[in-house]
Amino acid sequence: MTYETIIVEQPADGVGLVQLNRPRAFNALTGALMDELMTALESMDADDTIRCMVITGSSKVFAAGADIGEMAQAAPADLIHMDFIARWERLRGIHKPVIAAVAGYALGGGCELALACDMIVAAENAVFGQPEINLGVIPGAGGTQRLARTIGKALTMEMVLNDRRLSAAEAERFGLVNRVVPTEDYRDAAVKLAAEIAARAPLAVRLAKDAVNMALETTLSAGLAYERNHFYGLFSTHDQKEGMAAFLEKRDPDWQGR
């Protein structure tokens, strides 16, 4: 497809990359951009040659929030009709792992987009924040919920109620990001991580992602049962037989994704 607000690449074997590309607007997340982003991710999710995805922006800004011009005069009925937040929810339906490669500002909807991904690789210059309170509203695409589940209630309250920003180092310390790397290396580091995951057993990766996400949705006993069912189910796959045979034979496995 031809896109107007994103750039799509395949920078490594098994890795799909989507770069947000509205530099003059600091990658503000319009409805059109979010539609293109989710369409690209869904296409990669259905592509057997892609096994892990990366979302990134520029070295100065990941995304500085939603496009305020689209919603400044909106009424609740307008927002319902636009169904703007549903675009973020489409990311939950992606089965393969998605990594956010964040440099510069990830604010408001940009922070929420990164939070909706499975992992975050942050550049040293990354800044995370939810400044919606300054506009008379609150985060609406998961910021209050995903932050609280990740960094706890107290710090989430400070970020949401008082516009506290987290540096990359703080985000790593509080468990918001997987790692912090030099700004000039952040994209390569995210692609390298994605390539490592892409080289693993595809069905196991998919079900592992699903099981970890379920831990945030249910009780421990229900989550353990869910995990156990996935574990047992994988013993019906070719890759389980191949992986264990390769281990016993001291060779590299040849994953088939079946």
C-alpha positions as CSV (number, residue, x, y, z in Angstrom):
1,M,0.0,0.0,0.0
2,T,0.9,3.7,-0.4
3,Y,0.8,5.5,2.9
4,E,0.8,9.3,3.5
5,T,1.6,9.5,7.2
6,I,3.8,6.5,7.9
7,I,6.8,4.8,6.4
8,V,6.9,0.9,6.3
9,E,10.1,-1.1,6.0
10,Q,11.5,-4.5,6.6
11,P,14.9,-3.7,8.1
12,A,15.8,-7.3,9.2
13,D,14.7,-10.9,8.5
14,G,11.3,-11.4,10.0
15,V,11.0,-7.8,11.2
16,G,8.5,-5.2,10.1
17,L,9.0,-1.5,11.0
18,V,6.5,1.3,10.9
19,Q,7.8,4.9,11.3
20,L,5.4,7.7,12.2
21,N,6.0,10.4,9.6
22,R,4.4,13.8,10.4
23,P,7.6,15.7,11.3
24,R,6.1,19.2,11.0
25,A,3.3,18.2,13.4
26,F,5.7,16.4,15.8
27,N,4.0,13.1,14.8
28,A,0.7,14.2,16.3
29,L,-1.7,11.2,16.1
30,T,-4.5,12.1,13.7
31,G,-7.3,9.6,12.9
32,A,-5.8,9.2,9.5
33,L,-2.3,8.4,10.9
34,M,-3.8,5.9,13.4
35,D,-5.8,4.2,10.7
36,E,-2.7,3.8,8.5
37,L,-0.6,2.6,11.4
38,M,-3.1,-0.1,12.4
39,T,-3.7,-1.1,8.8
40,A,0.0,-1.6,8.4
41,L,0.4,-3.6,11.6
42,E,-2.6,-5.8,10.8
43,S,-1.1,-6.5,7.3
44,M,2.2,-7.5,8.9
45,D,0.3,-9.6,11.4
46,A,-1.2,-11.6,8.5
47,D,2.2,-11.9,6.7
48,D,4.1,-15.1,7.5
49,T,7.4,-13.5,6.6
50,I,7.0,-11.0,9.5
51,R,7.2,-12.3,13.0
52,C,7.8,-9.2,15.1
53,M,7.1,-5.5,14.5
54,V,8.6,-2.2,15.6
55,I,6.9,1.2,15.8
56,T,9.1,4.3,15.9
57,G,9.1,8.0,15.2
58,S,12.1,10.3,14.7
59,S,15.2,10.8,16.9
60,K,13.5,13.9,18.4
61,V,9.9,12.9,18.8
62,F,8.1,9.6,19.0
63,A,4.6,11.2,19.1
64,A,3.8,14.4,20.9
65,G,0.2,13.4,21.5
66,A,-3.1,13.3,19.6
67,D,-3.9,16.1,17.2
68,I,-5.8,18.6,19.3
69,G,-7.2,20.4,16.3
70,E,-9.3,17.3,15.5
71,M,-11.0,17.3,18.9
72,A,-10.9,20.8,20.4
73,Q,-14.5,21.6,19.5
74,A,-15.8,18.1,19.7
75,A,-18.9,17.1,21.7
76,P,-19.2,13.6,23.2
77,A,-21.5,12.5,20.4
78,D,-18.8,13.6,17.9
79,L,-16.2,11.5,19.6
80,I,-18.5,8.5,19.7
81,H,-19.2,9.0,16.0
82,M,-15.4,9.3,15.2
83,D,-14.7,6.3,17.5
84,F,-11.2,7.8,17.8
85,I,-10.0,5.7,20.7
86,A,-11.0,2.5,19.0
87,R,-8.0,2.9,16.7
88,W,-5.7,2.4,19.7
89,E,-7.7,-0.7,20.7
90,R,-6.9,-2.3,17.3
91,L,-3.4,-2.8,18.6
92,R,-4.7,-5.2,21.2
93,G,-5.8,-7.5,18.4
94,I,-2.3,-7.9,17.0
95,H,-1.1,-11.4,17.7
96,K,2.7,-10.9,17.0
97,P,4.9,-8.9,19.4
98,V,5.1,-5.2,18.8
99,I,8.1,-3.1,20.1
100,A,8.0,0.7,20.5
101,A,11.3,2.3,19.7
102,V,11.0,5.7,21.5
103,A,13.3,8.7,21.1
104,G,12.4,12.2,22.2
105,Y,8.9,13.1,23.4
106,A,6.2,10.4,23.9
107,L,3.4,12.5,25.4
108,G,-0.3,12.0,25.7
109,G,-1.5,9.7,23.0
110,G,2.2,9.1,22.1
111,C,2.9,7.7,25.5
112,E,-0.3,5.7,25.4
113,L,0.7,4.2,22.0
114,A,4.1,3.1,23.4
115,L,2.3,1.7,26.5
116,A,0.0,-0.4,24.2
117,C,3.0,-2.1,22.7
118,D,4.5,-5.2,24.2
119,M,8.0,-3.8,24.9
120,I,9.7,-0.4,24.8
121,V,13.2,0.4,23.8
122,A,14.0,4.0,24.8
123,A,16.7,6.3,23.6
124,E,18.6,8.3,26.3
125,N,16.6,11.4,25.2
126,A,13.2,9.9,25.6
127,V,10.6,11.7,27.7
128,F,7.3,10.1,28.8
129,G,4.3,12.0,30.0
130,Q,0.5,12.3,30.1
131,P,-0.1,16.1,30.0
132,E,-3.8,15.9,29.2
133,I,-4.7,17.6,32.5
134,N,-3.3,20.8,31.1
135,L,-6.0,20.7,28.4
136,G,-8.8,20.1,30.9
137,V,-9.2,16.4,30.1
138,I,-7.6,13.1,31.1
139,P,-5.8,10.3,29.2
140,G,-8.4,8.5,27.1
141,A,-6.5,5.8,25.3
142,G,-5.3,3.7,28.2
143,G,-2.9,6.0,30.0
144,T,-4.5,5.8,33.4
145,Q,-5.0,2.1,33.2
146,R,-1.7,0.9,31.6
147,L,0.5,3.3,33.6
148,A,-1.1,2.2,36.9
149,R,-0.6,-1.5,36.0
150,T,3.0,-0.8,35.1
151,I,4.5,1.8,37.5
152,G,1.9,1.7,40.3
153,K,-0.8,4.1,41.6
154,A,1.3,6.8,43.3
155,L,3.5,7.7,40.3
156,T,0.6,7.3,37.9
157,M,-1.3,9.8,40.0
158,E,1.5,12.3,39.8
159,M,1.9,11.9,36.0
160,V,-1.8,12.2,35.3
161,L,-2.8,14.8,37.9
162,N,0.3,17.0,37.8
163,D,2.0,16.4,34.4
164,R,5.1,14.8,35.8
165,R,7.4,13.7,33.0
166,L,9.7,10.7,33.2
167,S,13.2,10.7,31.7
168,A,14.4,7.6,30.0
169,A,16.5,6.7,33.0
170,E,13.5,7.1,35.3
171,A,11.3,5.1,33.0
172,E,13.8,2.2,33.1
173,R,14.0,2.4,36.9
174,F,10.2,2.3,37.3
175,G,9.8,-0.6,34.9
176,L,8.2,1.3,32.1
177,V,10.8,0.5,29.5
178,N,12.9,-2.6,28.7
179,R,16.2,-0.8,28.2
180,V,17.7,2.6,27.5
181,V,20.3,2.9,24.8
182,P,22.3,5.8,23.2
183,T,20.0,8.0,21.1
184,E,21.9,7.2,17.9
185,D,21.4,3.5,18.5
186,Y,17.8,3.3,19.6
187,R,16.3,2.2,16.3
188,D,18.9,-0.4,15.7
189,A,18.6,-1.7,19.2
190,A,14.8,-2.2,18.8
191,V,15.3,-3.9,15.4
192,K,17.9,-6.2,16.9
193,L,15.5,-7.2,19.8
194,A,12.7,-7.7,17.2
195,A,15.0,-9.9,15.1
196,E,15.9,-12.0,18.1
197,I,12.3,-12.6,18.9
198,A,11.5,-13.2,15.2
199,A,14.0,-16.0,15.1
200,R,12.1,-18.0,17.8
201,A,9.3,-20.5,17.5
202,P,6.4,-18.4,16.0
203,L,3.4,-20.2,17.6
204,A,5.1,-20.3,21.0
205,V,5.9,-16.6,20.8
206,R,2.3,-15.8,19.9
207,L,0.8,-17.8,22.7
208,A,3.4,-16.6,25.2
209,K,2.4,-13.0,24.4
210,D,-1.2,-13.9,24.8
211,A,-0.6,-15.6,28.2
212,V,1.4,-12.7,29.6
213,N,-1.3,-10.2,28.6
214,M,-3.9,-12.4,30.2
215,A,-2.0,-11.9,33.5
216,L,-3.2,-8.3,33.5
217,E,-6.8,-9.2,32.8
218,T,-7.7,-11.9,35.2
219,T,-7.1,-13.6,38.6
220,L,-4.0,-15.7,39.4
221,S,-5.9,-19.0,39.4
222,A,-7.6,-18.2,36.1
223,G,-4.3,-17.0,34.6
224,L,-2.5,-20.2,35.6
225,A,-5.2,-22.3,34.0
226,Y,-5.0,-20.2,30.8
227,E,-1.2,-20.6,30.7
228,R,-1.4,-24.3,31.3
229,N,-3.9,-24.8,28.4
230,H,-1.5,-22.9,26.1
231,F,1.4,-25.0,27.3
232,Y,-0.4,-28.3,26.7
233,G,-1.7,-27.1,23.4
234,L,1.8,-26.4,22.0
235,F,2.6,-30.1,22.3
236,S,0.4,-30.7,19.3
237,T,2.7,-28.5,17.1
238,H,5.5,-29.4,14.8
239,D,7.7,-26.8,16.4
240,Q,7.5,-28.4,19.8
241,K,8.7,-31.7,18.4
242,E,11.4,-30.0,16.4
243,G,12.5,-27.8,19.3
244,M,12.9,-30.6,21.8
245,A,14.5,-32.9,19.2
246,A,17.0,-30.1,18.3
247,F,17.8,-29.7,22.0
248,L,18.5,-33.4,22.5
249,E,20.5,-33.6,19.3
250,K,22.5,-30.4,20.2
251,R,21.6,-28.5,17.0
252,D,19.7,-25.4,16.0
253,P,16.0,-25.9,15.5
254,D,14.3,-25.2,12.2
255,W,11.0,-23.5,13.1
256,Q,8.1,-23.9,10.7
257,G,5.4,-22.0,12.6
258,R,3.1,-25.0,12.6
